[in-house]
Amino acid sequence: MTNTKTGNEYERMTQTQLDGMVQLHQRFLDGRLGGRRAILKRADLSGLSLSGQNLRQADFTACLMRKMDLSHADFQEASLYACDMADTNLNEANFVRADLRGARIEGADLAGADLEQADLRGGGLTTDGSFQKAQYVNFRGADLSGAKLSGSMATNADFSDAILTHANMEHADLRGAKMEGADLSGAEIEGAQLSGANLKSAILMGVNLDQIRDRNVIMIDVVTDENAGISVSQLREPLPKLVEQHKIWVETAGASGARLDLSGYDMRELVTLKQGKLTAIKAVKTQFFRMNLYRIEMQSAVLDNSDFRNCDMVEADLRASSMKGAKFSHANLERANFAPLMFGEEGARRYSPCNLEGAYFRYAELSGANLMSANLRGADLSYANLKGANLKNADLTGAKMEGAELDETNLEGAKIEQPEKGGAFSLAALKDEGSDS
């Protein structure tokens, strides 16, 4: 095939040819007779699909891969040097230790992709031999932990909710980049250009803040090594004693003891509250980021606007709690219980569902979670894993569910109207949208 713009020649492949190459490459990986490593240089694969395929150690140097479906594909240790992957679907693809130097990924979607220790440094060439800038890349929610972005050109790129822990971003051009909610813990940013970048709610623990401050960077609600609130050491009494008083308060319906109020405190220095019994506590705007809250009991609690991002909350008991505006992005909430509770005597019972209005669950693990009858109005469940979750009778009015995994999810009776659009989604369409992501 001849590129009409440059005159450079590319070999156009069909889907059938590509499928045959994948089969031979799999035999190569398995060490079977007749196998052959996939080596495609300057091939035109535009519009084709490698979704879910195993391309470990393959070589795609300088290939045209525009508008392909590469979602869930495995490119571990593969060479994609100087590839043109503009507008390509790379959702949840594996690029661990892959060579992506000089690749053009403009307009591509890498939401949920794993680029750990991948090499995305700038300075490569495009397929027409010109200098590569690779801007406006979408890295939303992608795992870029340990990735090499030093010297890369990523102006105006979207790293929202991405994991960039210990990434090397030295001397990278990140001007105007969107990094809202991104985890940059331990990232190396010396010499990075960050003017105009948005780091609202970003995690900046272990980061040299002197490299960021006074550079026209938005840093609202960032989490740093400094206390994000009142230190636990400033509690009026040791926490175990306060918990004991709170237990008495619960058992006597408030007649004795005292309710535990952790509102505004930064709990991170405790590291763990694993299997803690904190029923009916109050903790508004409290920092729990990255804590071990495995099987914690927080039924009937008031946890509005608190930060639970990256927490281990497997099998947490959160029944009938209020968590309006709380942040759960990237948290592990597998089999967590958000079910309602009944209060009061016979004949005067009060039904109390969970209030999760406006809560953030982007990229959260919610498989098997019980969200029956929960108020999720305006909540953000984008790219959350809700496989096997119970959303029966939940109110999802105005909720964002782009890319959510809804396989085997119970949506019976769920309210999913979108008032601003004047209508309602079909449950079947919503499930199809989740399964395709």
N, C-alpha and C positions, 0 to 999 in steps of 0.2 A: 504494500500500500504506500502511496506517496502522499506526504503531508503537503497540502496545497499552499501553506503559508511559507514553508521553509525549503521545500524540495527534498527534505530528508526522507528516507525510505523506512517504512515500518511494515512488518509482516502482520497482516490481519488474521486473527484466529476466530474460528467459530466456537460456539458453546460445546459442540460435539468434540472438537479437537482438544479443547481445554479440559473437558472431562476425562478424555483418554490420557492426557498428560498427568492429571491428578492421580489416576489409577496407577500409572507407572511409578510416580513419585512415592506413593504409599508402599508399593512393593520394595522400593529402594530403602525406605525408612524401616521396613520390616526385615530387611536383609534377605529378601526372597529372590529367586532366580528371575532374570529378565527385568528387574527393577532399574529405573534410571532417574537420577536426580533432575528435578525440574530446573532448567536453565533457559530462561526466556529473556533475551536482550533485544531491546528496541522492537518489542511486539506490541500490537494494538489490541488490547482486550476490552476496550471501552464498551460499557453497557452490558457486559457479561456478568456471570455470578460465580463466586467461589465461596458462597455462604456456608459456614460450618465445616469447610474442608481443612485438612491437615497439610499445610505447606511449610512445615518446619525445615529450615536450612535451604529453602528454595532460593533461586536467584532471578529477580525481576528487574535487573539493572536497566534504567532508562526506558521502562515500558510506559505506554499510554494506558492508564487504568481509570479513565474518567467515567463517572456515573455508574460505577460497578456496585454490586452487592457483595461486600466482603464481611458482612456481619457475622460474628461468632467464628470467623476463620482463625486458624493458628499459624502465625508467621514468626514463631519463636526462632531467633537466630537467623532469620532470612535476610537477604539483601534486597532492599527496595530503594537503592541509591538512585537519586535523580528521577524517581518515578513521578508521573503526573497523575495524582489521585484526586483532582478537583471534583467537588460535588459527589464524592463517593460515600456510601454507607459503610462505616467502619465500627458500628455499634458492637461493643463487647468483643472486639477482635483482640487477639493476643500478639503483642509486638515485643515481648520480653527479649532483651538483648538483640533486637533487630537493628539493622543499619538503615536509617531513614534520612541520612544526610542529604540535604539538597532536595528532598522530596517536595513536590508542590501539593499541599493538602488544603488549598484555599476552598472554603465552602463545604469542606468535608465534615461529617459528623462522627466524632470519636467518643460519644457519650458512653461511659462505662468501659472504655477500652483500657487494656493493661499495657503500659509502655515502660514498665520497670526496667531500668538500666538500658533503655533504648537510646540510640544516638540520633538526636534531632538537630545537631549543630548545623549552623548555616555555612555558606560558602560553596555549596554544591552547584551543579548546573542543571538546567531544565533539559528536556529532550531536544530542544532546538539549539542548545549550546549557549543560551544566555544565562546571566547570573540569576540565581534563585533567591527570592525574598520570602515566599511562603507566609502571607499574612491573612488575617481574618479567619484563622483556623478555629474550628469548634472543638474544644477539649472538655466540654461540660461533663462533669462527673467522672472523667477518665482517671484511671490509676496511672499516674506518672511518677510513682515513688521511685527514687533513685535514678530517674531518667537524666540523660545528658542534654541539656538545652543551652549549654554555654555557647555564646556567640550566635545563637539562633535568632532569626528575624520573626517575631511573633507579635508585631504591632496590632492592636485592636483585637487580638485573639480572645476567645471566650473560655476562661478556665473556671467558670462558676462551679462550685462544689467539687472541684477536682482534687485529687490527692497528690500533692507535690512534695511529700515528706522526703527530706534528704536529697531532693533534686538539685542538680548543679545548674544554676541559672546565671552564672557569672557572665557579665558583659553581654547578656541577652538583650535584645531590643523589645521591651514589653510596654512601650508607650501606648497608653489608652487601653491596655488590656483589662478585661473584666475578670476579677478574681473574687467575686463576692462569695463568701462561705468556703473558699478554698483552704485546704490544710497545707500550709507551707512549713510545718514543723521541721526544724533543722536544715532548711533549704539554704544553699549557698547563693547569695545574691550580690556579692561584691561586684561593683561596676555595672550592674544591670540598669538599663534605662527604664524608669518606671513613671515618668511624668504623665499625669492624667489617668493613671491606673486606678481602678476601683477595688479596694480591698475591704469593703464593708463586711463585717462579721468573719473575716478571715482568721485562721489560726496561725499565729506567728511565734510560737514557742521555740526557743533555741535559735532565733533569727536575730542578726545584728540590726536592731532598729535604727541605728545611726545611718544605715544605708538607705532608709526609707523616708524618715522624717524630713520635713522641709523640702519635699520634692513634688509638691502639688499632687499628693496621693490621698485618696479618700480612705480614711482609717477609722470609720465609725464602728463601735462595738467590736473591735478586734480583740482576740484572746492572745495574751502574751504570757511571759513567765511571771509578770507582776500580777498581784491579786486583781481579779476582775470583780471586785466587791469587797465585803468585809472579811477579814481573815478568820478562820475557824478558831484560832487562838484567842480571839476577842470575845468569844461566847461568855456569858456571865458565869457559867459553871461548866465543868467538863461535859462533853456530849453524852457519855453513858449515863450520867446522873440526870441530865435533861430528858433523855429518852425514857428513863424510869419514871420520872414525874409525868411525862406525857402518857405513858402506859396507864397510870392511875387515873389520869384525866379522861382517857377513853373508857376505861372500865366503869367509872362513876358517872359517865355522861356529863362531865364537866363540873361535878360537885366538888371534887378534890383534885389535887395535882395542878399541872399547868400544861397548856397546849404547846407543843414544840413549834417554834416559828423560826425558820432558817432563811426567811426572805432577805435577799440581797447579799447572802454569804457566798464565798468562793470555797466550795467543798473539795477541790481537787487535791489538796495536800493530804487528804485522808486516803486517797487512791481507791479504796474499796468500802462499800457498804453492803457487800455480798450477803444475801439472805437477811438483810436488816428488816426489822418489824417497825415500820413507820406509818402505820395506819392513821389517816386523818390529819397528817401534819400540814403545816402551811409553809410553802417555799416558793414565793413569787420572785421572779427574776433571780433565781439562784443558779450558780454555775456548777454543773455536774460533769462537764466535758471530759470524755474519755475515761470515766470511772467504771469500776466493776460493780454493777448493780444487779448481778445475776440473782434471779428469783426474789428480788426485793418486794416487800409488801407495802404498797402505797395506796391502798383502797381509800376512797372518799377523801383524798388529799386535794389541796389547792396548789397547783404547780404551774400557774399561768406564767407565760413568757420565760420559763426556765430553759436552760441549755443542756440538753442530753445528747448532743452530737457525739458520734463515735463511741457511745457507751455500750457495754455488754449488759443488755436487759432481757436476756433469754428467760422466758417463763415469768417475767415480772407480773405482779398482781396490781393492776391499776384500775380496778373496777370502780365505776361511779366517780372517778376523779375529774377535776377541772384542769385542763392543760391547754387553755386557749393561747394561741400564739407561741407555744413551746417549740423548740427546735430538736428534731430527732434525725436529722440528715445523717446517713451512713451508720446509724445505730443498729445494733442487732437486737430486734424485738421478736425473734422467732418464738412462736407459741405464747406470746404475751397476752394477758387477759384484760381487755378494755370493755368487758360486758357491763350491763347495768346491775344495780342492786335495788332491793325493795326495803323501804324503811317504814317504821311506824307499827302501831298495833292493828289487829284485825279490824277491818271496817274503815280504817283511816290510813291505809298504806300509801306511801309515796314512791313512785317509780323514778329512779335516778340513773339516767344513762351517762356515759362519759361525754364530756364537752371538749372536743378537739378542734373547735372552730378556729380556722386560720393557722393551724399547726403545720410545721414543715417536716415532711417525711421523705424528702428527696433522696433516692438511692438507699432507703432504709430496707432492712431485712424484716419482713412482716409475714413470712410464710407460716401458715398455721395459726396466725393470730386471731383472737376473737374480738371483732369490732362490731358485734351485733348492736343495732340501734344507736350507734355512736353518732354524735353530732360532728360531722366533718365538713360543714359548710365552709367553703373558701379555703380548705386545706390543700396543701401541695403534696401530692403523692406521685409526682413525676418519677418514673424509673424505679419506683419501689417494687420489691418482690412481694406480691400478695398471693402467691400460689397457695391454694388450699385455705386461704383465710376466710373468715365468716363475716360478711358485710350485710347480713340479712337485716332489712329495715333500717339500714344506716342512711343518714341524710348527707348526700354528696353534692348538694346544690352548689354550683360554682367551683367545685373542687377541680384541681389540675391533675390529670391522670395520664399525661403523655408518656408513652413508653412503659407504663406500669405492667407488670407480669400478672395476668389475671387467670391463668390456667387453674381450673378446678375451684375458682373463687365462688363463694355463695353470694350472689347479688339479689336473691329473692326479696322483693319488696323494697329494694334500695331506691332512694329518690336521687335521681341524677339530672334533674332539670337544670338548664343553663338560662336563668332569667334574662341575661343580657342579650341572648340570641333569640329569645322569644320561643323557645321550644325545649325539647328533651332529646337526649341521645337514645338510640335503641340499645338495649342491653347487649344484643348480639354484636352490634358494631363496636361497642366499647370493649367487649371481650376479644374481638378480632384485632383491634388496635393493640391491645396488650400482648397478644400472642405473637404478633409480627415484630415486636420490638426486640 
